[in-house]
């Protein structure tokens, strides 16, 4: 009795052959007949089709930059929602929202204004110029110092600028026609912006960065020009403040810039450095600047008030 048989297929279906059946003529063999090469398939799961390259959105590359810009804009929108002038808020309105003033800090003990003032702006033009600078410098600085580092340098250098402004305007106040001193309100992110610029000038000098030296030199030079030009503009505006009624708090700019330089001195850039080394240096920089600000604040608190 033969064991070879086939099952006739229903109409429209292919024939089904058992393993013991001879294959139809011209189909070769299961083990590869003469002139026929068997198809070899890769093991299941070994082939991974190429995945499309997805570019990270810009906010995900520099989240701290966008958070800081967003906070500043949100505060200003909240001020405008309370019917505060879009172009030139009053001193009382600025003080209500957290602006800085020496007598409020040193007489009434409102030290929190040293931080809140860096998120308050004197009109939409003031906000727009500061946010444009913060956005551009932040996108450059955040890859070098990380999101935590950028937040830290913004807060610490902004506080340094406001502290120096408080000290300067406390010791050398403006006097009215009768000789009585009065204190101007200070607000804005410009001290922190100058601080980021100062930190960049130091970090862009690092040889650890995997960037061509000529490109680093060009970037560093542009940041130096930015800081120098804006300092000159600030001092120039103050020369004509008697005619325009507009003045710039240059002491906050100088304080923020100097603090940014000092903050970056112990740092190494995040790009091109060991993670452990970068994190250790960042903690050291934050602790150093925070300690110096506490000591300087303690000194300012004990400076005697101006005569008159």
C-alpha positions in Angstrom: 0.0 0.0 0.0 1.4 3.3 -1.0 1.6 6.1 1.6 1.6 8.8 -1.1 -1.7 10.5 -1.7 -3.1 13.9 -2.3 -6.3 15.7 -1.2 -8.1 17.2 -4.1 -8.7 20.8 -3.3 -12.1 22.5 -3.4 -12.8 24.7 -6.3 -10.6 27.8 -6.3 -8.1 26.6 -3.6 -4.5 25.4 -4.0 -3.5 21.8 -3.5 -2.2 20.7 -0.1 0.7 18.3 -0.1 1.9 16.1 2.7 5.6 16.0 3.6 5.9 12.5 2.0 4.4 13.6 -1.3 6.6 14.4 -4.2 6.6 18.1 -5.1 5.0 19.1 -8.3 7.2 19.2 -11.3 9.4 22.3 -11.6 9.2 23.3 -7.9 12.4 21.8 -6.7 12.9 20.0 -3.4 12.5 21.0 0.3 16.2 20.5 0.7 17.1 22.3 -2.6 17.1 20.3 -5.7 19.5 20.7 -8.6 19.7 24.4 -9.7 17.4 25.6 -6.9 18.7 27.7 -4.0 16.5 27.6 -0.9 15.4 31.0 0.5 17.0 31.7 3.9 15.0 34.0 6.1 16.5 35.9 9.1 15.6 34.8 12.6 12.3 36.3 13.7 12.7 39.7 15.4 16.2 40.3 14.2 15.2 42.8 11.5 14.3 46.3 12.8 13.1 48.7 10.1 14.7 52.1 10.2 12.9 54.6 12.4 12.3 58.1 11.1 14.5 60.7 12.8 12.4 63.0 15.0 13.8 66.4 15.8 13.3 67.6 19.4 11.2 70.7 19.7 13.2 73.8 20.6 11.5 74.2 24.0 12.7 70.6 24.9 16.3 71.5 24.1 16.2 74.6 26.4 13.2 74.2 28.8 14.6 76.6 31.5 14.9 79.4 28.9 11.3 79.1 27.9 10.1 78.7 31.6 11.9 81.9 32.5 10.5 83.8 29.6 7.1 82.4 30.3 7.1 83.5 34.0 8.2 87.0 33.0 5.5 87.3 30.4 2.8 85.8 32.7 3.6 88.3 35.4 3.3 91.2 33.0 0.0 89.8 31.5 -1.3 89.6 35.1 -0.4 93.2 35.7 -2.1 94.3 32.5 -5.2 92.3 33.4 -5.3 94.4 36.6 -5.6 97.5 34.4 -2.0 98.6 34.9 -0.5 100.7 32.2 0.8 98.8 29.2 3.5 101.4 28.5 4.5 103.1 31.8 3.2 101.7 35.1 3.3 104.0 38.1 5.8 103.5 41.0 3.0 102.4 43.3 1.9 99.8 40.8 5.4 98.4 40.3 5.9 98.2 44.1 2.6 96.4 44.5 3.8 93.7 42.1 7.2 93.2 43.7 9.7 95.9 42.4 12.7 96.7 44.5 13.4 99.9 46.5 16.2 100.4 49.1 14.0 101.7 51.9 11.5 98.9 51.5 14.3 96.3 51.7 16.4 97.9 54.5 13.9 99.7 56.6 10.8 97.5 56.2 12.7 94.2 55.8 11.1 93.3 52.5 14.1 91.2 51.3 11.9 89.1 49.1 11.9 92.0 46.6 15.5 91.2 45.8 14.1 88.1 43.9 10.6 89.3 42.8 11.9 92.4 41.1 13.7 90.4 38.4 10.3 89.2 37.1 8.6 92.7 37.0 8.9 95.0 34.1 8.3 98.7 33.5 6.1 98.5 30.4 5.9 96.3 27.3 9.0 97.7 25.6 11.0 97.0 28.7 9.7 93.4 28.8 10.2 92.8 25.0 13.8 93.9 25.0 14.7 91.9 28.1 12.9 88.8 26.9 14.5 89.0 23.5 18.0 89.1 25.1 17.1 86.4 27.6 15.8 84.1 24.9 18.9 84.4 22.7 21.4 84.1 25.5 19.5 81.3 27.2 19.4 79.2 24.1 23.2 79.5 23.9 23.9 79.1 27.6 21.5 76.2 28.6 23.3 73.5 26.6 26.5 74.5 28.3 25.3 74.7 31.9 22.1 72.7 31.9 18.5 73.7 32.9 19.3 73.8 36.6 22.4 75.8 35.9 20.6 78.4 33.8 17.8 78.8 36.5 20.5 79.2 39.1 22.5 81.8 37.2 19.4 83.7 36.5 18.2 83.8 40.1 21.7 84.3 41.7 23.0 87.0 39.3 19.6 88.8 39.2 19.7 88.9 43.0 23.3 90.1 43.0 22.4 92.9 40.7 19.4 93.9 42.8 21.5 93.8 46.0 24.2 96.0 44.5 21.4 98.4 43.3 19.9 98.5 46.8 23.3 99.3 48.2 24.2 101.9 45.7 20.9 103.8 45.8 20.9 103.6 49.6 24.3 105.1 50.0 24.0 107.6 47.1 20.3 108.4 46.8 18.7 111.0 44.6 17.8 114.3 46.4 14.8 116.5 45.6 14.9 120.2 45.3 14.7 120.6 49.1 17.6 118.2 49.6 15.5 115.3 51.0 16.7 111.9 49.6 14.2 109.7 47.8 14.6 106.2 46.4 13.7 105.0 43.0 12.0 101.7 42.3 13.9 99.1 40.4 12.6 96.3 38.3 13.4 94.0 35.4 15.4 91.0 34.3 18.3 92.9 32.9 20.6 92.2 35.8 20.1 88.5 35.3 20.5 88.8 31.5 23.9 90.5 32.1 24.7 87.6 34.5 24.0 85.0 31.8 26.2 87.0 29.4 29.1 87.1 32.0 28.8 83.3 32.6 28.9 82.7 28.8 32.1 84.7 28.3 33.9 82.4 30.7 32.3 79.1 29.5 32.9 79.8 25.8 36.6 80.0 26.6 36.8 76.3 27.6 38.9 74.0 25.5 36.6 71.1 26.4 33.9 72.2 24.0 33.7 70.1 20.8 33.4 73.3 18.6 36.0 74.7 16.2 38.1 77.4 18.0 37.3 80.0 15.5 33.5 79.5 16.0 34.0 79.7 19.8 36.0 82.9 19.4 33.2 84.4 17.2 30.5 83.5 19.7 32.4 84.8 22.7 33.3 88.0 20.9 29.6 88.6 20.1 28.6 88.1 23.8 31.3 90.6 24.9 30.1 93.1 22.4 26.5 92.6 23.6 27.5 93.3 27.2 29.8 96.3 26.4 27.3 98.0 24.0 24.4 97.6 26.5 26.4 99.0 29.4 27.4 102.0 27.3 23.8 102.5 26.3 22.7 102.4 29.9 25.2 105.0 31.1 24.4 107.2 28.0 20.7 107.2 28.8 21.4 108.3 32.4 23.3 111.3 31.2 20.1 112.6 29.6 17.7 111.4 32.3 17.1 115.0 33.4 15.5 115.7 30.0 13.8 112.4 29.3 12.8 111.3 32.8 14.0 107.8 32.0 16.9 106.3 33.9 18.7 102.9 33.8 19.8 101.0 36.9 23.4 100.4 35.8 24.4 99.2 39.2 22.1 96.2 38.7 23.7 95.5 35.3 27.2 95.7 36.7 26.4 93.6 39.7 24.7 90.9 37.6 27.5 90.8 35.1 30.3 90.6 37.7 28.4 87.8 39.5 28.0 85.9 36.2 31.7 86.0 35.6 32.4 84.7 39.2 29.7 82.1 38.9 31.2 80.5 35.8 34.8 80.5 37.0 34.7 77.1 38.8 32.4 75.6 36.1 33.2 73.3 33.2 30.7 73.1 30.3 28.2 70.3 30.3 29.1 69.5 26.7 32.5 67.8 26.5 32.8 67.1 30.3 32.2 64.2 32.6 28.8 64.3 34.1 30.1 63.8 37.6 32.7 66.6 37.2 30.1 69.0 35.8 27.6 68.3 38.6 30.2 68.8 41.3 31.5 72.0 39.8 27.9 73.3 39.4 27.1 72.6 43.1 30.3 74.4 44.1 29.4 77.4 42.0 25.9 77.7 43.4 27.1 77.3 47.0 29.9 79.8 46.5 27.7 82.5 45.0 24.8 81.9 47.4 27.2 82.2 50.4 28.7 85.5 49.0 25.3 87.0 48.5 24.3 86.2 52.0 27.4 87.9 53.3 27.0 90.9 51.1 23.3 91.2 52.1 24.3 91.1 55.8 26.8 93.9 55.1 24.2 96.0 53.2 21.7 95.5 56.0 24.1 97.2 58.5 25.0 100.2 56.3 23.7 103.4 58.1 21.0 105.3 56.3 21.9 108.4 54.3 21.8 111.8 56.0 18.7 113.8 55.7 
